[in-house]
Amino acid sequence: MSGSTPRHAFTVPAKPAEDCQIIVDQVVIDALWEQIPVSQEDSLCWVDDSFEVVARNVYEAIGTPSLDNLLLGWKVFASMAQIINVLA
């Protein structure tokens, strides 16, 4: 569904959507999971280790602002980007 997450589309499909859910045994899921060659942490990593260090240091340098308010995310990013661009 456009504008929706896959999870939402499966759990709360909009009418006239059709439920095409396929039940998969947990044993099968576990077997497939074991075939993934990297950890979940590594697969969800967006940056390399060296940038992670720089970003963490810059985040601390700007005072470790709260990320609870998503509306402020861009402001935090912009503040960090200014410092990172100077370092580069």
N, CA, C and O atoms as a Maestro MAE file, in Angstrom:
{
 s_m_m2io_version
 :::
 2.0.0
}

f_m_ct {
 s_m_title
 :::
 protein
 m_atom[352] {
  # First column is atom index #
  i_m_mmod_type
  r_m_x_coord
  r_m_y_coord
  r_m_z_coord
  i_m_residue_number
  s_m_chain_name
  s_m_pdb_residue_name
  s_m_pdb_atom_name
  i_m_atomic_number
  :::
  1 25 0.843 -1.175 0.000 1 A "MET " " N  " 7
  2 3 0.000 0.000 0.000 1 A "MET " " CA " 6
  3 2 0.886 1.235 0.000 1 A "MET " " C  " 6
  4 15 1.799 1.344 0.819 1 A "MET " " O  " 8
  5 25 0.635 2.138 -0.882 2 A "SER " " N  " 7
  6 3 1.401 3.365 -0.971 2 A "SER " " CA " 6
  7 2 1.205 4.195 0.296 2 A "SER " " C  " 6
  8 15 0.081 4.369 0.768 2 A "SER " " O  " 8
  9 25 2.313 4.705 0.842 3 A "GLY " " N  " 7
  10 3 2.232 5.548 2.027 3 A "GLY " " CA " 6
  11 2 2.072 4.778 3.317 3 A "GLY " " C  " 6
  12 15 1.739 5.363 4.348 3 A "GLY " " O  " 8
  13 25 2.303 3.489 3.283 4 A "SER " " N  " 7
  14 3 2.131 2.654 4.468 4 A "SER " " CA " 6
  15 2 3.350 1.765 4.641 4 A "SER " " C  " 6
  16 15 4.063 1.482 3.678 4 A "SER " " O  " 8
  17 25 3.587 1.326 5.865 5 A "THR " " N  " 7
  18 3 4.672 0.377 6.101 5 A "THR " " CA " 6
  19 2 4.171 -1.027 5.786 5 A "THR " " C  " 6
  20 15 2.972 -1.292 5.865 5 A "THR " " O  " 8
  21 25 5.085 -1.929 5.430 6 A "PRO " " N  " 7
  22 3 4.658 -3.312 5.188 6 A "PRO " " CA " 6
  23 2 3.948 -3.918 6.401 6 A "PRO " " C  " 6
  24 15 2.968 -4.647 6.251 6 A "PRO " " O  " 8
  25 25 4.448 -3.613 7.606 7 A "ARG " " N  " 7
  26 3 3.832 -4.160 8.815 7 A "ARG " " CA " 6
  27 2 2.375 -3.694 8.927 7 A "ARG " " C  " 6
  28 15 1.485 -4.485 9.240 7 A "ARG " " O  " 8
  29 25 2.147 -2.406 8.670 8 A "HIS " " N  " 7
  30 3 0.782 -1.880 8.755 8 A "HIS " " CA " 6
  31 2 -0.109 -2.512 7.693 8 A "HIS " " C  " 6
  32 15 -1.266 -2.840 7.953 8 A "HIS " " O  " 8
  33 25 0.441 -2.677 6.501 9 A "ALA " " N  " 7
  34 3 -0.346 -3.271 5.415 9 A "ALA " " CA " 6
  35 2 -0.789 -4.692 5.768 9 A "ALA " " C  " 6
  36 15 -1.888 -5.109 5.402 9 A "ALA " " O  " 8
  37 25 0.059 -5.431 6.475 10 A "PHE " " N  " 7
  38 3 -0.302 -6.809 6.838 10 A "PHE " " CA " 6
  39 2 -1.222 -6.874 8.042 10 A "PHE " " C  " 6
  40 15 -2.083 -7.750 8.126 10 A "PHE " " O  " 8
  41 25 -1.041 -5.935 8.987 11 A "THR " " N  " 7
  42 3 -1.841 -6.015 10.208 11 A "THR " " CA " 6
  43 2 -3.169 -5.279 10.111 11 A "THR " " C  " 6
  44 15 -4.139 -5.673 10.756 11 A "THR " " O  " 8
  45 25 -3.228 -4.211 9.311 12 A "VAL " " N  " 7
  46 3 -4.450 -3.437 9.190 12 A "VAL " " CA " 6
  47 2 -4.686 -3.103 7.720 12 A "VAL " " C  " 6
  48 15 -4.597 -1.938 7.329 12 A "VAL " " O  " 8
  49 25 -4.980 -4.094 6.916 13 A "PRO " " N  " 7
  50 3 -5.168 -3.822 5.488 13 A "PRO " " CA " 6
  51 2 -6.417 -2.984 5.245 13 A "PRO " " C  " 6
  52 15 -7.451 -3.163 5.889 13 A "PRO " " O  " 8
  53 25 -6.288 -2.078 4.309 14 A "ALA " " N  " 7
  54 3 -7.437 -1.250 3.945 14 A "ALA " " CA " 6
  55 2 -8.356 -2.050 3.029 14 A "ALA " " C  " 6
  56 15 -7.890 -2.805 2.177 14 A "ALA " " O  " 8
  57 25 -9.629 -1.884 3.204 15 A "LYS " " N  " 7
  58 3 -10.591 -2.553 2.329 15 A "LYS " " CA " 6
  59 2 -10.490 -1.928 0.950 15 A "LYS " " C  " 6
  60 15 -10.313 -0.711 0.892 15 A "LYS " " O  " 8
  61 25 -10.581 -2.608 -0.116 16 A "PRO " " N  " 7
  62 3 -10.948 -4.009 -0.288 16 A "PRO " " CA " 6
  63 2 -9.729 -4.939 -0.375 16 A "PRO " " C  " 6
  64 15 -9.720 -5.864 -1.187 16 A "PRO " " O  " 8
  65 25 -8.722 -4.706 0.437 17 A "ALA " " N  " 7
  66 3 -7.529 -5.542 0.417 17 A "ALA " " CA " 6
  67 2 -7.884 -6.994 0.737 17 A "ALA " " C  " 6
  68 15 -8.854 -7.276 1.439 17 A "ALA " " O  " 8
  69 25 -7.088 -7.889 0.213 18 A "GLU " " N  " 7
  70 3 -7.308 -9.317 0.432 18 A "GLU " " CA " 6
  71 2 -6.240 -9.843 1.361 18 A "GLU " " C  " 6
  72 15 -5.064 -9.524 1.185 18 A "GLU " " O  " 8
  73 25 -6.612 -10.638 2.345 19 A "ASP " " N  " 7
  74 3 -5.661 -11.225 3.284 19 A "ASP " " CA " 6
  75 2 -4.930 -12.359 2.581 19 A "ASP " " C  " 6
  76 15 -5.508 -13.420 2.345 19 A "ASP " " O  " 8
  77 25 -3.657 -12.140 2.244 20 A "CYS " " N  " 7
  78 3 -2.844 -13.145 1.555 20 A "CYS " " CA " 6
  79 2 -1.764 -13.703 2.485 20 A "CYS " " C  " 6
  80 15 -0.747 -14.225 2.028 20 A "CYS " " O  " 8
  81 25 -1.992 -13.588 3.755 21 A "GLN " " N  " 7
  82 3 -1.015 -14.031 4.741 21 A "GLN " " CA " 6
  83 2 -0.717 -15.520 4.579 21 A "GLN " " C  " 6
  84 15 -1.614 -16.334 4.360 21 A "GLN " " O  " 8
  85 25 0.561 -15.849 4.693 22 A "ILE " " N  " 7
  86 3 0.997 -17.239 4.623 22 A "ILE " " CA " 6
  87 2 1.598 -17.605 5.967 22 A "ILE " " C  " 6
  88 15 2.523 -16.938 6.431 22 A "ILE " " O  " 8
  89 25 1.101 -18.633 6.589 23 A "ILE " " N  " 7
  90 3 1.617 -19.083 7.879 23 A "ILE " " CA " 6
  91 2 2.911 -19.866 7.635 23 A "ILE " " C  " 6
  92 15 2.933 -20.797 6.829 23 A "ILE " " O  " 8
  93 25 3.980 -19.492 8.328 24 A "VAL " " N  " 7
  94 3 5.267 -20.171 8.195 24 A "VAL " " CA " 6
  95 2 5.670 -20.668 9.574 24 A "VAL " " C  " 6
  96 15 5.660 -19.912 10.546 24 A "VAL " " O  " 8
  97 25 6.024 -21.949 9.652 25 A "ASP " " N  " 7
  98 3 6.434 -22.533 10.926 25 A "ASP " " CA " 6
  99 2 7.678 -21.838 11.456 25 A "ASP " " C  " 6
  100 15 8.556 -21.457 10.683 25 A "ASP " " O  " 8
  101 25 7.757 -21.668 12.778 26 A "GLN " " N  " 7
  102 3 8.905 -21.018 13.403 26 A "GLN " " CA " 6
  103 2 10.198 -21.767 13.105 26 A "GLN " " C  " 6
  104 15 11.258 -21.148 13.014 26 A "GLN " " O  " 8
  105 25 10.131 -23.082 12.951 27 A "VAL " " N  " 7
  106 3 11.326 -23.876 12.628 27 A "VAL " " CA " 6
  107 2 11.915 -23.419 11.292 27 A "VAL " " C  " 6
  108 15 13.132 -23.306 11.153 27 A "VAL " " O  " 8
  109 25 11.062 -23.161 10.328 28 A "VAL " " N  " 7
  110 3 11.510 -22.695 9.014 28 A "VAL " " CA " 6
  111 2 12.131 -21.307 9.134 28 A "VAL " " C  " 6
  112 15 13.186 -21.040 8.559 28 A "VAL " " O  " 8
  113 25 11.475 -20.429 9.880 29 A "ILE " " N  " 7
  114 3 11.999 -19.076 10.084 29 A "ILE " " CA " 6
  115 2 13.372 -19.141 10.747 29 A "ILE " " C  " 6
  116 15 14.302 -18.454 10.324 29 A "ILE " " O  " 8
  117 25 13.499 -19.958 11.774 30 A "ASP " " N  " 7
  118 3 14.781 -20.090 12.476 30 A "ASP " " CA " 6
  119 2 15.868 -20.619 11.552 30 A "ASP " " C  " 6
  120 15 17.003 -20.147 11.600 30 A "ASP " " O  " 8
  121 25 15.534 -21.594 10.712 31 A "ALA " " N  " 7
  122 3 16.510 -22.160 9.776 31 A "ALA " " CA " 6
  123 2 16.964 -21.108 8.773 31 A "ALA " " C  " 6
  124 15 18.153 -21.012 8.468 31 A "ALA " " O  " 8
  125 25 16.035 -20.326 8.263 32 A "LEU " " N  " 7
  126 3 16.391 -19.249 7.329 32 A "LEU " " CA " 6
  127 2 17.227 -18.185 8.027 32 A "LEU " " C  " 6
  128 15 18.193 -17.675 7.458 32 A "LEU " " O  " 8
  129 25 16.858 -17.852 9.251 33 A "TRP " " N  " 7
  130 3 17.584 -16.858 10.036 33 A "TRP " " CA " 6
  131 2 19.052 -17.267 10.212 33 A "TRP " " C  " 6
  132 15 19.955 -16.434 10.133 33 A "TRP " " O  " 8
  133 25 19.267 -18.549 10.449 34 A "GLU " " N  " 7
  134 3 20.627 -19.063 10.647 34 A "GLU " " CA " 6
  135 2 21.487 -18.945 9.394 34 A "GLU " " C  " 6
  136 15 22.714 -18.959 9.490 34 A "GLU " " O  " 8
  137 25 20.877 -18.829 8.235 35 A "GLN " " N  " 7
  138 3 21.619 -18.739 6.974 35 A "GLN " " CA " 6
  139 2 22.096 -17.320 6.669 35 A "GLN " " C  " 6
  140 15 22.895 -17.125 5.754 35 A "GLN " " O  " 8
  141 25 21.624 -16.345 7.409 36 A "ILE " " N  " 7
  142 3 22.049 -14.964 7.174 36 A "ILE " " CA " 6
  143 2 23.493 -14.835 7.645 36 A "ILE " " C  " 6
  144 15 23.788 -15.114 8.807 36 A "ILE " " O  " 8
  145 25 24.406 -14.413 6.751 37 A "PRO " " N  " 7
  146 3 25.834 -14.444 7.066 37 A "PRO " " CA " 6
  147 2 26.337 -13.326 7.987 37 A "PRO " " C  " 6
  148 15 27.499 -13.348 8.394 37 A "PRO " " O  " 8
  149 25 25.491 -12.360 8.319 38 A "VAL " " N  " 7
  150 3 25.924 -11.280 9.208 38 A "VAL " " CA " 6
  151 2 24.928 -11.129 10.351 38 A "VAL " " C  " 6
  152 15 23.782 -11.571 10.267 38 A "VAL " " O  " 8
  153 25 25.397 -10.493 11.417 39 A "SER " " N  " 7
  154 3 24.510 -10.287 12.561 39 A "SER " " CA " 6
  155 2 23.449 -9.244 12.220 39 A "SER " " C  " 6
  156 15 23.598 -8.485 11.263 39 A "SER " " O  " 8
  157 25 22.389 -9.214 13.003 40 A "GLN " " N  " 7
  158 3 21.343 -8.219 12.797 40 A "GLN " " CA " 6
  159 2 21.930 -6.824 12.986 40 A "GLN " " C  " 6
  160 15 21.606 -5.900 12.241 40 A "GLN " " O  " 8
  161 25 22.790 -6.679 13.980 41 A "GLU " " N  " 7
  162 3 23.423 -5.381 14.232 41 A "GLU " " CA " 6
  163 2 24.219 -4.919 13.011 41 A "GLU " " C  " 6
  164 15 24.113 -3.762 12.603 41 A "GLU " " O  " 8
  165 25 25.012 -5.815 12.432 42 A "ASP " " N  " 7
  166 3 25.805 -5.450 11.255 42 A "ASP " " CA " 6
  167 2 24.921 -5.154 10.045 42 A "ASP " " C  " 6
  168 15 25.211 -4.240 9.273 42 A "ASP " " O  " 8
  169 25 23.853 -5.917 9.880 43 A "SER " " N  " 7
  170 3 23.002 -5.708 8.708 43 A "SER " " CA " 6
  171 2 22.215 -4.407 8.784 43 A "SER " " C  " 6
  172 15 21.790 -3.883 7.755 43 A "SER " " O  " 8
  173 25 22.017 -3.880 9.984 44 A "LEU " " N  " 7
  174 3 21.278 -2.632 10.146 44 A "LEU " " CA " 6
  175 2 22.198 -1.420 10.307 44 A "LEU " " C  " 6
  176 15 21.727 -0.312 10.565 44 A "LEU " " O  " 8
  177 25 23.494 -1.627 10.156 45 A "CYS " " N  " 7
  178 3 24.459 -0.538 10.287 45 A "CYS " " CA " 6
  179 2 24.468 0.285 9.006 45 A "CYS " " C  " 6
  180 15 24.575 -0.268 7.912 45 A "CYS " " O  " 8
  181 25 24.358 1.595 9.136 46 A "TRP " " N  " 7
  182 3 24.261 2.473 7.977 46 A "TRP " " CA " 6
  183 2 25.588 3.128 7.622 46 A "TRP " " C  " 6
  184 15 25.735 3.660 6.521 46 A "TRP " " O  " 8
  185 25 26.555 3.100 8.533 47 A "VAL " " N  " 7
  186 3 27.832 3.777 8.301 47 A "VAL " " CA " 6
  187 2 28.979 2.867 8.725 47 A "VAL " " C  " 6
  188 15 28.775 1.910 9.472 47 A "VAL " " O  " 8
  189 25 30.194 3.170 8.244 48 A "ASP " " N  " 7
  190 3 31.343 2.379 8.663 48 A "ASP " " CA " 6
  191 2 31.801 2.815 10.059 48 A "ASP " " C  " 6
  192 15 31.355 3.834 10.587 48 A "ASP " " O  " 8
  193 25 32.687 2.031 10.634 49 A "ASP " " N  " 7
  194 3 33.110 2.262 12.014 49 A "ASP " " CA " 6
  195 2 33.759 3.635 12.206 49 A "ASP " " C  " 6
  196 15 33.535 4.284 13.228 49 A "ASP " " O  " 8
  197 25 34.562 4.084 11.230 50 A "SER " " N  " 7
  198 3 35.252 5.366 11.398 50 A "SER " " CA " 6
  199 2 34.254 6.533 11.409 50 A "SER " " C  " 6
  200 15 34.419 7.476 12.182 50 A "SER " " O  " 8
  201 25 33.231 6.475 10.565 51 A "PHE " " N  " 7
  202 3 32.234 7.544 10.582 51 A "PHE " " CA " 6
  203 2 31.402 7.482 11.853 51 A "PHE " " C  " 6
  204 15 31.011 8.519 12.389 51 A "PHE " " O  " 8
  205 25 31.133 6.299 12.332 52 A "GLU " " N  " 7
  206 3 30.383 6.139 13.582 52 A "GLU " " CA " 6
  207 2 31.085 6.872 14.716 52 A "GLU " " C  " 6
  208 15 30.435 7.539 15.521 52 A "GLU " " O  " 8
  209 25 32.410 6.753 14.786 53 A "VAL " " N  " 7
  210 3 33.191 7.431 15.827 53 A "VAL " " CA " 6
  211 2 33.080 8.946 15.664 53 A "VAL " " C  " 6
  212 15 32.837 9.661 16.636 53 A "VAL " " O  " 8
  213 25 33.256 9.432 14.443 54 A "VAL " " N  " 7
  214 3 33.155 10.871 14.176 54 A "VAL " " CA " 6
  215 2 31.764 11.380 14.546 54 A "VAL " " C  " 6
  216 15 31.635 12.386 15.244 54 A "VAL " " O  " 8
  217 25 30.731 10.693 14.084 55 A "ALA " " N  " 7
  218 3 29.363 11.126 14.349 55 A "ALA " " CA " 6
  219 2 29.061 11.133 15.844 55 A "ALA " " C  " 6
  220 15 28.425 12.061 16.344 55 A "ALA " " O  " 8
  221 25 29.507 10.118 16.548 56 A "ARG " " N  " 7
  222 3 29.270 10.052 17.998 56 A "ARG " " CA " 6
  223 2 29.968 11.214 18.710 56 A "ARG " " C  " 6
  224 15 29.392 11.846 19.595 56 A "ARG " " O  " 8
  225 25 31.218 11.488 18.311 57 A "ASN " " N  " 7
  226 3 31.969 12.587 18.926 57 A "ASN " " CA " 6
  227 2 31.314 13.935 18.642 57 A "ASN " " C  " 6
  228 15 31.239 14.788 19.527 57 A "ASN " " O  " 8
  229 25 30.842 14.130 17.417 58 A "VAL " " N  " 7
  230 3 30.186 15.389 17.052 58 A "VAL " " CA " 6
  231 2 28.858 15.519 17.796 58 A "VAL " " C  " 6
  232 15 28.521 16.605 18.267 58 A "VAL " " O  " 8
  233 25 28.107 14.436 17.908 59 A "TYR " " N  " 7
  234 3 26.836 14.457 18.641 59 A "TYR " " CA " 6
  235 2 27.075 14.880 20.090 59 A "TYR " " C  " 6
  236 15 26.317 15.674 20.647 59 A "TYR " " O  " 8
  237 25 28.124 14.347 20.685 60 A "GLU " " N  " 7
  238 3 28.472 14.734 22.057 60 A "GLU " " CA " 6
  239 2 28.932 16.190 22.104 60 A "GLU " " C  " 6
  240 15 28.636 16.899 23.066 60 A "GLU " " O  " 8
  241 25 29.652 16.640 21.075 61 A "ALA " " N  " 7
  242 3 30.160 18.014 21.029 61 A "ALA " " CA " 6
  243 2 29.021 19.042 20.963 61 A "ALA " " C  " 6
  244 15 29.167 20.165 21.447 61 A "ALA " " O  " 8
  245 25 27.889 18.657 20.362 62 A "ILE " " N  " 7
  246 3 26.767 19.604 20.292 62 A "ILE " " CA " 6
  247 2 25.835 19.458 21.496 62 A "ILE " " C  " 6
  248 15 24.746 20.032 21.521 62 A "ILE " " O  " 8
  249 25 26.270 18.692 22.482 63 A "GLY " " N  " 7
  250 3 25.526 18.603 23.738 63 A "GLY " " CA " 6
  251 2 24.586 17.434 23.875 63 A "GLY " " C  " 6
  252 15 23.738 17.430 24.767 63 A "GLY " " O  " 8
  253 25 24.710 16.442 23.016 64 A "THR " " N  " 7
  254 3 23.868 15.245 23.065 64 A "THR " " CA " 6
  255 2 22.383 15.614 23.195 64 A "THR " " C  " 6
  256 15 21.726 15.225 24.161 64 A "THR " " O  " 8
  257 25 21.862 16.366 22.220 65 A "PRO " " N  " 7
  258 3 20.449 16.768 22.318 65 A "PRO " " CA " 6
  259 2 19.508 15.571 22.273 65 A "PRO " " C  " 6
  260 15 19.812 14.545 21.663 65 A "PRO " " O  " 8
  261 25 18.375 15.719 22.922 66 A "SER " " N  " 7
  262 3 17.375 14.653 22.943 66 A "SER " " CA " 6
  263 2 16.876 14.381 21.527 66 A "SER " " C  " 6
  264 15 16.703 15.300 20.726 66 A "SER " " O  " 8
  265 25 16.652 13.123 21.240 67 A "LEU " " N  " 7
  266 3 16.088 12.723 19.945 67 A "LEU " " CA " 6
  267 2 14.649 12.231 20.111 67 A "LEU " " C  " 6
  268 15 14.104 11.567 19.229 67 A "LEU " " O  " 8
  269 25 14.046 12.565 21.252 68 A "ASP " " N  " 7
  270 3 12.665 12.145 21.510 68 A "ASP " " CA " 6
  271 2 11.668 12.822 20.588 68 A "ASP " " C  " 6
  272 15 10.635 12.240 20.254 68 A "ASP " " O  " 8
  273 25 11.968 14.051 20.171 69 A "ASN " " N  " 7
  274 3 11.071 14.790 19.292 69 A "ASN " " CA " 6
  275 2 11.584 14.684 17.859 69 A "ASN " " C  " 6
  276 15 12.579 15.313 17.501 69 A "ASN " " O  " 8
  277 25 10.908 13.894 17.049 70 A "LEU " " N  " 7
  278 3 11.353 13.678 15.672 70 A "LEU " " CA " 6
  279 2 11.383 14.959 14.852 70 A "LEU " " C  " 6
  280 15 12.123 15.050 13.872 70 A "LEU " " O  " 8
  281 25 10.595 15.940 15.239 71 A "LEU " " N  " 7
  282 3 10.565 17.203 14.501 71 A "LEU " " CA " 6
  283 2 11.879 17.961 14.635 71 A "LEU " " C  " 6
  284 15 12.186 18.822 13.811 71 A "LEU " " O  " 8
  285 25 12.654 17.647 15.666 72 A "LEU " " N  " 7
  286 3 13.941 18.314 15.865 72 A "LEU " " CA " 6
  287 2 15.094 17.553 15.214 72 A "LEU " " C  " 6
  288 15 16.233 18.018 15.238 72 A "LEU " " O  " 8
  289 25 14.810 16.401 14.640 73 A "GLY " " N  " 7
  290 3 15.853 15.559 14.046 73 A "GLY " " CA " 6
  291 2 16.661 16.273 12.983 73 A "GLY " " C  " 6
  292 15 17.885 16.152 12.942 73 A "GLY " " O  " 8
  293 25 15.987 17.012 12.127 74 A "TRP " " N  " 7
  294 3 16.703 17.707 11.048 74 A "TRP " " CA " 6
  295 2 17.615 18.786 11.615 74 A "TRP " " C  " 6
  296 15 18.712 19.007 11.102 74 A "TRP " " O  " 8
  297 25 17.168 19.455 12.668 75 A "LYS " " N  " 7
  298 3 17.982 20.491 13.318 75 A "LYS " " CA " 6
  299 2 19.255 19.860 13.898 75 A "LYS " " C  " 6
  300 15 20.345 20.412 13.747 75 A "LYS " " O  " 8
  301 25 19.120 18.724 14.550 76 A "VAL " " N  " 7
  302 3 20.281 18.022 15.098 76 A "VAL " " CA " 6
  303 2 21.215 17.609 13.961 76 A "VAL " " C  " 6
  304 15 22.429 17.798 14.047 76 A "VAL " " O  " 8
  305 25 20.645 17.047 12.897 77 A "PHE " " N  " 7
  306 3 21.448 16.640 11.743 77 A "PHE " " CA " 6
  307 2 22.208 17.820 11.158 77 A "PHE " " C  " 6
  308 15 23.401 17.710 10.877 77 A "PHE " " O  " 8
  309 25 21.528 18.953 10.972 78 A "ALA " " N  " 7
  310 3 22.157 20.133 10.387 78 A "ALA " " CA " 6
  311 2 23.298 20.640 11.262 78 A "ALA " " C  " 6
  312 15 24.346 21.038 10.754 78 A "ALA " " O  " 8
  313 25 23.094 20.625 12.565 79 A "SER " " N  " 7
  314 3 24.148 21.047 13.493 79 A "SER " " CA " 6
  315 2 25.368 20.137 13.393 79 A "SER " " C  " 6
  316 15 26.508 20.601 13.381 79 A "SER " " O  " 8
  317 25 25.106 18.839 13.321 80 A "MET " " N  " 7
  318 3 26.200 17.875 13.206 80 A "MET " " CA " 6
  319 2 26.899 18.010 11.856 80 A "MET " " C  " 6
  320 15 28.126 17.947 11.777 80 A "MET " " O  " 8
  321 25 26.118 18.194 10.799 81 A "ALA " " N  " 7
  322 3 26.683 18.275 9.454 81 A "ALA " " CA " 6
  323 2 27.647 19.452 9.327 81 A "ALA " " C  " 6
  324 15 28.680 19.335 8.668 81 A "ALA " " O  " 8
  325 25 27.323 20.573 9.944 82 A "GLN " " N  " 7
  326 3 28.216 21.732 9.883 82 A "GLN " " CA " 6
  327 2 29.580 21.385 10.454 82 A "GLN " " C  " 6
  328 15 30.599 21.752 9.870 82 A "GLN " " O  " 8
  329 25 29.624 20.699 11.564 83 A "ILE " " N  " 7
  330 3 30.895 20.338 12.207 83 A "ILE " " CA " 6
  331 2 31.614 19.275 11.391 83 A "ILE " " C  " 6
  332 15 32.822 19.366 11.173 83 A "ILE " " O  " 8
  333 25 30.877 18.272 10.943 84 A "ILE " " N  " 7
  334 3 31.511 17.198 10.158 84 A "ILE " " CA " 6
  335 2 32.102 17.742 8.870 84 A "ILE " " C  " 6
  336 15 33.182 17.314 8.462 84 A "ILE " " O  " 8
  337 25 31.418 18.677 8.221 85 A "ASN " " N  " 7
  338 3 31.938 19.266 6.983 85 A "ASN " " CA " 6
  339 2 33.234 20.016 7.222 85 A "ASN " " C  " 6
  340 15 34.112 20.014 6.358 85 A "ASN " " O  " 8
  341 25 33.375 20.657 8.373 86 A "VAL " " N  " 7
  342 3 34.605 21.353 8.710 86 A "VAL " " CA " 6
  343 2 35.741 20.353 8.930 86 A "VAL " " C  " 6
  344 15 36.885 20.608 8.555 86 A "VAL " " O  " 8
  345 25 35.414 19.222 9.537 87 A "LEU " " N  " 7
  346 3 36.422 18.188 9.830 87 A "LEU " " CA " 6
  347 2 36.899 17.482 8.565 87 A "LEU " " C  " 6
  348 15 38.027 16.992 8.512 87 A "LEU " " O  " 8
  349 25 36.046 17.431 7.553 88 A "ALA " " N  " 7
  350 3 36.353 16.648 6.346 88 A "ALA " " CA " 6
  351 2 37.399 17.285 5.472 88 A "ALA " " C  " 6
  352 15 37.751 16.734 4.428 88 A "ALA " " O  " 8
  :::
 }
 m_bond[351] {
  # First column is bond index #
  i_m_from
  i_m_to
  i_m_order
  :::
  1 1 2 1
  2 2 3 1
  3 3 4 2
  4 3 5 1
  5 5 6 1
  6 6 7 1
  7 7 8 2
  8 7 9 1
  9 9 10 1
  10 10 11 1
  11 11 12 2
  12 11 13 1
  13 13 14 1
  14 14 15 1
  15 15 16 2
  16 15 17 1
  17 17 18 1
  18 18 19 1
  19 19 20 2
  20 19 21 1
  21 21 22 1
  22 22 23 1
  23 23 24 2
  24 23 25 1
  25 25 26 1
  26 26 27 1
  27 27 28 2
  28 27 29 1
  29 29 30 1
  30 30 31 1
  31 31 32 2
  32 31 33 1
  33 33 34 1
  34 34 35 1
  35 35 36 2
  36 35 37 1
  37 37 38 1
  38 38 39 1
  39 39 40 2
  40 39 41 1
  41 41 42 1
  42 42 43 1
  43 43 44 2
  44 43 45 1
  45 45 46 1
  46 46 47 1
  47 47 48 2
  48 47 49 1
  49 49 50 1
  50 50 51 1
  51 51 52 2
  52 51 53 1
  53 53 54 1
  54 54 55 1
  55 55 56 2
  56 55 57 1
  57 57 58 1
  58 58 59 1
  59 59 60 2
  60 59 61 1
  61 61 62 1
  62 62 63 1
  63 63 64 2
  64 63 65 1
  65 65 66 1
  66 66 67 1
  67 67 68 2
  68 67 69 1
  69 69 70 1
  70 70 71 1
  71 71 72 2
  72 71 73 1
  73 73 74 1
  74 74 75 1
  75 75 76 2
  76 75 77 1
  77 77 78 1
  78 78 79 1
  79 79 80 2
  80 79 81 1
  81 81 82 1
  82 82 83 1
  83 83 84 2
  84 83 85 1
  85 85 86 1
  86 86 87 1
  87 87 88 2
  88 87 89 1
  89 89 90 1
  90 90 91 1
  91 91 92 2
  92 91 93 1
  93 93 94 1
  94 94 95 1
  95 95 96 2
  96 95 97 1
  97 97 98 1
  98 98 99 1
  99 99 100 2
  100 99 101 1
  101 101 102 1
  102 102 103 1
  103 103 104 2
  104 103 105 1
  105 105 106 1
  106 106 107 1
  107 107 108 2
  108 107 109 1
  109 109 110 1
  110 110 111 1
  111 111 112 2
  112 111 113 1
  113 113 114 1
  114 114 115 1
  115 115 116 2
  116 115 117 1
  117 117 118 1
  118 118 119 1
  119 119 120 2
  120 119 121 1
  121 121 122 1
  122 122 123 1
  123 123 124 2
  124 123 125 1
  125 125 126 1
  126 126 127 1
  127 127 128 2
  128 127 129 1
  129 129 130 1
  130 130 131 1
  131 131 132 2
  132 131 133 1
  133 133 134 1
  134 134 135 1
  135 135 136 2
  136 135 137 1
  137 137 138 1
  138 138 139 1
  139 139 140 2
  140 139 141 1
  141 141 142 1
  142 142 143 1
  143 143 144 2
  144 143 145 1
  145 145 146 1
  146 146 147 1
  147 147 148 2
  148 147 149 1
  149 149 150 1
  150 150 151 1
  151 151 152 2
  152 151 153 1
  153 153 154 1
  154 154 155 1
  155 155 156 2
  156 155 157 1
  157 157 158 1
  158 158 159 1
  159 159 160 2
  160 159 161 1
  161 161 162 1
  162 162 163 1
  163 163 164 2
  164 163 165 1
  165 165 166 1
  166 166 167 1
  167 167 168 2
  168 167 169 1
  169 169 170 1
  170 170 171 1
  171 171 172 2
  172 171 173 1
  173 173 174 1
  174 174 175 1
  175 175 176 2
  176 175 177 1
  177 177 178 1
  178 178 179 1
  179 179 180 2
  180 179 181 1
  181 181 182 1
  182 182 183 1
  183 183 184 2
  184 183 185 1
  185 185 186 1
  186 186 187 1
  187 187 188 2
  188 187 189 1
  189 189 190 1
  190 190 191 1
  191 191 192 2
  192 191 193 1
  193 193 194 1
  194 194 195 1
  195 195 196 2
  196 195 197 1
  197 197 198 1
  198 198 199 1
  199 199 200 2
  200 199 201 1
  201 201 202 1
  202 202 203 1
  203 203 204 2
  204 203 205 1
  205 205 206 1
  206 206 207 1
  207 207 208 2
  208 207 209 1
  209 209 210 1
  210 210 211 1
  211 211 212 2
  212 211 213 1
  213 213 214 1
  214 214 215 1
  215 215 216 2
  216 215 217 1
  217 217 218 1
  218 218 219 1
  219 219 220 2
  220 219 221 1
  221 221 222 1
  222 222 223 1
  223 223 224 2
  224 223 225 1
  225 225 226 1
  226 226 227 1
  227 227 228 2
  228 227 229 1
  229 229 230 1
  230 230 231 1
  231 231 232 2
  232 231 233 1
  233 233 234 1
  234 234 235 1
  235 235 236 2
  236 235 237 1
  237 237 238 1
  238 238 239 1
  239 239 240 2
  240 239 241 1
  241 241 242 1
  242 242 243 1
  243 243 244 2
  244 243 245 1
  245 245 246 1
  246 246 247 1
  247 247 248 2
  248 247 249 1
  249 249 250 1
  250 250 251 1
  251 251 252 2
  252 251 253 1
  253 253 254 1
  254 254 255 1
  255 255 256 2
  256 255 257 1
  257 257 258 1
  258 258 259 1
  259 259 260 2
  260 259 261 1
  261 261 262 1
  262 262 263 1
  263 263 264 2
  264 263 265 1
  265 265 266 1
  266 266 267 1
  267 267 268 2
  268 267 269 1
  269 269 270 1
  270 270 271 1
  271 271 272 2
  272 271 273 1
  273 273 274 1
  274 274 275 1
  275 275 276 2
  276 275 277 1
  277 277 278 1
  278 278 279 1
  279 279 280 2
  280 279 281 1
  281 281 282 1
  282 282 283 1
  283 283 284 2
  284 283 285 1
  285 285 286 1
  286 286 287 1
  287 287 288 2
  288 287 289 1
  289 289 290 1
  290 290 291 1
  291 291 292 2
  292 291 293 1
  293 293 294 1
  294 294 295 1
  295 295 296 2
  296 295 297 1
  297 297 298 1
  298 298 299 1
  299 299 300 2
  300 299 301 1
  301 301 302 1
  302 302 303 1
  303 303 304 2
  304 303 305 1
  305 305 306 1
  306 306 307 1
  307 307 308 2
  308 307 309 1
  309 309 310 1
  310 310 311 1
  311 311 312 2
  312 311 313 1
  313 313 314 1
  314 314 315 1
  315 315 316 2
  316 315 317 1
  317 317 318 1
  318 318 319 1
  319 319 320 2
  320 319 321 1
  321 321 322 1
  322 322 323 1
  323 323 324 2
  324 323 325 1
  325 325 326 1
  326 326 327 1
  327 327 328 2
  328 327 329 1
  329 329 330 1
  330 330 331 1
  331 331 332 2
  332 331 333 1
  333 333 334 1
  334 334 335 1
  335 335 336 2
  336 335 337 1
  337 337 338 1
  338 338 339 1
  339 339 340 2
  340 339 341 1
  341 341 342 1
  342 342 343 1
  343 343 344 2
  344 343 345 1
  345 345 346 1
  346 346 347 1
  347 347 348 2
  348 347 349 1
  349 349 350 1
  350 350 351 1
  351 351 352 2
  :::
 }
}
